[in-house]
Amino acid sequence: MCGIIGYVGQQGHREVLLDGLERLEYRGYDSAGVALRDHEAVHLFRVKGRIATLRERMAGANFTARAGIGHTRWATHGAASVRNAHPHRTGNITLVHNGIIENFAELKNEITALGRVVKSDTDSEIVAHLFDIEIQNNKSLEEAVQSVTGRLRGAYAFVLMSDKEPDFLLGVRNGAPLLVGVGEGGNYLASDVQAVLSHTKKIVYLEDKEFVLCGDKQITVKRYDGREIVPVVNTLNWSADEIGRSGYPHYMLKEIHEQPMGLTRTLASNVQKGKKKLTLSGLEATDAKLGTFNKVSIVACGTSWHAALVGKFYIERFAKIPVEVDYASEFRYREPVLDERTLSLFISQSGETADTLAALREAKDRRAYAASLVNVQGSSIARESNSVLLTQAGPEIGVASTKAFTTQLSVLYLLALRLGRARGTLSSSQADTLLAELSELPFQMERVLGLSDNIDKLTHTLLRSKLWLFMGRGIHYPVALEGALKLKEITYLHAEGYPAGEMKHGPIALIDRASTTVVLCAPPEGESLLTQMREKVLSNLMEVKARGGKILAVGSEGDTELQGLSDAFLGVPRCSWGMSPLVLSIPMQLLAYYTAVHLGRDVDKPRNLAKSVTVE
Ligand code: F6R
């Protein structure tokens, strides 16, 4: 987590850095800082809190700089304070860091034994000292990289300026993201493309154990061992317009409303038209290869993990292959049984989540075929996968994931169809019918978005609930989990998702008058099993009601029976089994959003969270 940026060039450094940090703020917002180098000195600005406070603090900094670096922090070592804010400056070195230096205590002891004074509680300052020691010993930055990185354990990316080589920035990457934005009048270093997209779309992604010396006209990329790399320049297809709020009060609301468009784009880019059989862009494996898999293993974190649970339903139904779903943080430590007949799929919006990346490496070590489903082209997870499936949600900036989730579901659905065709479990006409359902979805989503005003109003009456339970069955159970996660992360209310049938086995003890239970009960068209389940869900609902709990039901439009049994009711259009998780997700997102707004929460930057979790 933490966002880092550097710039060397001719534009106004203060603005480039502050603007970049604002775009990176979703990565952490405990404290922030900027260092600007002019012809005489390095000027340091650091604050506790947000970039807005840093902007105020820098209002008078109107000098012409040669280079600068900036940081927005998600605290790991040391409390959120000015003292622990980056950049850290010692001797000749000014440094910003993202990641964790695991052996920092041992390195700190060594440094203090040399008589150096460590001013902060951070692991990052230690790296600045290590570099300074090398520079004081007349080493060049490049020579220093080799000796310092040899001493560091952990995952990190850092950018630093040395007083001895004032026209260069040094960027070093091992385990945390770092990229170079190649511009016209200068070059940029950043954790994420969003920080540089308004200046350039030409991106060089650094790999682990690589460093870059970045001047305003040239960049030199090398491996730690000194081998020079010819940088691959990628041109991004995201536009700078996509990273604004477009008049919405919050990114989250904008991103919720972008879902029909995200779906349409994802569909258009993944399904190749004009071909007789269903193909899926990015899935490199042939039919013959797909036919060899006897298991699918899906690994992810958070919302992406909920998408994986829905993917299990799709793949098991359409392709008849057993699917395992794991949290990435558990998978890597549980000795998973995988081999070359396993299709491993890693889902990650950012493509940078540390646990998911480590899990991918683990699966490859075990000879599994590693595919990924990411939203960020060129991200670390994408680069290390055998096949890359891309969602086209566009940049997702709100910390709570919304459009990434529904586009992930759409690609998982396509993958299930593709596997079903390759393995002969779906006929061509069955696959066509199922594919057509997806094309209808953006229209259904637009209708559900029309519920916004109703949801806004009804959240007023439910604000006093201290506990929220979300219940659903079958393919709606992961939607219940996602509904609870959305609510808890942005409102800070206690929320849990359960399969409705499990309520009696414990959770029902929580029900009282101060609780609201969200009941997902919208049987998909033509699904006799889930229609039967409707009766069972209604019984579960009655059990909650009998104990004084409030009921918010999300059901099919026109379901007057369900409406009559509930304190509040939201009707969604009837749709197919496969589409129903996508349709039902939208009221969940809007419910969390409006509740958070009415409670006065910081919707796009909820406390303690960061969007891209690049530490274990
Ligand atoms: C929740 C949320 C997180 C992420 C999780 C994984 O709204 O955004 O739970 O889903 O941190 O992130 P990615 O998908 O980037 O790997």
Residues whose N, C-alpha, C, O or C-beta is under 5 A from the ligand:
A	BS01	F6R	C301 G302 T303 S304 I347 S348 Q349 S350 G351 T353 V399 A400 S401 K611 V613
